[in-house]
Amino acid sequence: MNIKKIKEEIGNGIQITIAGIIETSRQVITKNNERMAFLKISDLTGSIEAVAFPSIFKESVDILVPEKCIAFSGKVSLRNGEKSVIIEAVKEI
């Protein structure tokens, strides 16, 4: 599966697994004073935003940085007309 296909064909809440390169990583602090990150991940077909909530971010803080190549699985989320991916598992490749 690729990012273009996710953006064009995959619906809200669908489980996906893809690989890509992290272009940008923006860390934020939650109300509970935990860190999480918004990532821009791209492959040869396009780019998509992915969200790493605190539990995943804590486990994977070392690989959720720009220029790392990762494989991740999660659910497609449709917010404000934009698709993103809620990361549920991630590993460096």
Secondary structure, DSSP 8 states (H G I E B T S, - for coil): --HHHHHHH--TT-EEEEEEEEEEEEEEE-TTS-EEEEEEEEETTEEEEEEE-HHHHHHHTTTSSTT-EEEEEEEEEEETTEEEEEEEEEEE-
